């Protein structure tokens, strides 16, 4: 098992910003959803603490040590639906980020 580095496009929020806007119960629900792969996260460096991660809906992920072309900014309908569901479920407005993801 090694460390991999990918480029990731995510509609989300920094964990700390997300945590500020949620009740303790809602934040626990987000943590549980992450544990069950129902909510995505992007880790900017290997083994980063949750406080340094972006949480939300991953739009695109390039391969290990690679890149991927993004031809337009129109999101696929299923990603728009995932984003809308996340925003409705947790009562927050997501932002779009491009970040390194290490795992």
Number of C-alpha atoms within 10 A of each C-alpha: 3 4 10 13 18 21 21 23 21 24 24 27 21 19 18 14 13 22 16 10 13 15 12 11 9 15 17 13 14 23 16 13 13 15 11 10 10 13 18 19 22 29 22 20 17 12 10 14 11 15 14 14 20 26 26 27 25 22 21 15 19 16 12 14 9 10 12 13 7 9 6 6 6 9 10 10 9 10 16 15 12 18 22 16 13 21 15 11 12 16 14 16 14 19 12 14 17 16 18 16 23 18 15
